[in-house]
């Protein structure tokens, strides 16, 4: 019986080595060489300090910063708990959450009577989305201009400069990366705002 099992055990060892160690190591090496930034987490470094990733959202609560989409994760933007809320469109908890988010946006900018863009009050499917729509960024522009002491036109210029088009010209929608926009805002009108 052992003679019958030996070829199977050898094949198991060889395939485990090839598919469990050699191939993943090769793919990781190619990724590190050919796509170093992406393979390293697409980290954004400012002054020698990692301030975030291009692909993971962050919670910005300061009224002088652009706010991200709400996060459906238990701890906001916790990548280890990536999830949507899984609340259906008729769920009372979803309506309550949206009403609370709209109220918070209205309280932060009482003079803004414009309709609140949906992505400012609903979480993305992953709960980690780093982008908002151009409409969501423009909705917040007046508040940011007032708090930062900038002209609304200057804030709109920053938004336009950070507008990203559709992927390959056809996939997805236009978007603005909130972290990058806030970094540009900090350069345009520095202040000691907390994240």
N, C-alpha and C positions, 0 to 999 in steps of 0.2 A: 504494500500500500504506500509506503514512503517513497518507493521508486516512482509510483504514479503521481504523487503529489509534488515531487521535486521540480519538474518543468513548470507547473502552475505557480509554485512559490517563487521560482526564478523570474518568471514573467511578471508576477505581481511586484517584485522588487524593482525590476527594470522599468516598468511602466510608472510606478510610484516615483522613482528617481526622475524619469523624463518629464512626466506631467505635473509632478508636485514640486520639483526643485529646479530642474534645468530650464524648462519652458517659462515658468513664471519669472525666473531670474533674468532670462534673456529679454522678455517683454519689458520688465522694469528697467533694465539697462538701456534698451532702445528708447523708452519713454524719457528717461533722465537725460539722454544725450540729444535726442531729436526734439523733445518738447519739455525742456527743463522747467520753464515757468509753470506750465499747466501741471506737470507731474509733481511739482513742489507745492501744489495747493493754490496756485494763482494768487499768492500773497502780495499785499500792498504794503510796502515799507516806506515809512516817513521818518526821516532823521535817525535812521538806524533801528527804528522800532516798528514791529509789525502792527499795523492798525486794522487789518482785516483781510478779507479775501474778495476778489472780484465776483465770486460766485455764491457767496453766503451773505444773506442780509444781516443787518444789525438793528437793534432798537435804538432810536434817537428820540429822546424825550424833551430835549431843550427846545424851547419855542423859537430859537434863532437858527434852527437847523431844519432841513427837510426831513420829514418823517417817512419811514418805510411802510410797506404793507404790514398789516397785523400778522403776527405769527400764531399758528394754531398749535405749536408745541407747548408743552407744559411750562417750560422755562423758555422765554422768548429767544428764538433763533438758536436753539440747542440742536446742533447737527446730529447728535446721537439719538435724538427723539423726533426726527423728521417725519411729519405726518400732516395730513389735512384734518379738518375738524370732523369730517364725515357727517355733518349735519345737513339734512335735506333742505330744499328750498322752502318747505312749509313748516320747518321746525321752530317752535317757539323760542328755544334757546338761541338759535341763529338770529331771529328777529331782535331779541333782547340785546345780543352782543352788537349787532349793527346799530341799533338805536343808541347804545352807550358810546360807540365810537363816533357816531355823527355828533352827539352832544359834546364830546370832548373836542372835536374839531371846531364846532361852533363856539365853544367857550374860549378856545385859544385865539380865535379870530372873529369876534362878534359882529364886525362890520361886513363880513363876507357872506352875501346872500346867494352866491352861486350854488348850483347843485353839486353835491359832494360826489366825486368820482368813485365808482364802485370799488376800485382796487385800494382805496384808502380805508375802506370799512369791511372788506372781506379778505380772508387769508388765502394764500395760494395753496395749491395742492400739496406742495412739499412743506409749507410753513417756513421756508428759508429763502424766499425769493429776494434777490438783492435789488431788483428794479421796480420802478413805478412807471405808469404811463405818463406821457407828456402832459396830459390833462391834469393828472394828480400833482405833478410838479408845479404847473401853472396855478392850480388852485391854492397852493401854499405860498406863492410868490409874494403876495401883498403882506402877509404876516411876517415873512422873513425880511422883506425890505424895511418894514417898520421897526422890527426888533434890532436889525443890524445897522440901521441908519443908511441904507442904500436906496437908490432910486429903483422903483419897480422895473424900469427899463433895463437897468444893470442886472437885476436878478433874472429877467427874461432872457437877456443875452447869455448869461451863464447856463441857463437851461438849454437854450438852443445849441450852445457849444458842446454840450454833453449828451445830446440826443444821438442814440444809436438806432440805425435803421434795421429793417427786417434781416434776419440771417439769410445769406445768399440772395437777398433781394426779394424773397417770397415767403420765408418761414417766420411765423410769429408776428408780433406787432412792434411798432416803434417803442422805444423804452429809454429810461434814464437810470443809470446806476446811482443809487442814493449816496453810497459812500464816496464815490468819485465827485459827485456834485457838491457834497458837504465839504470835501477837501478843497475844492475850487472856491467855495464860498469863504472858507477860512483864510484863503490866500487873498481874496478880494477885500474882505473886511475882517481882519484878525480880531479875536476876542477870546477871553478865557472860558468859552462855553464848554460844558461837560457833555460827554456822549450820552 
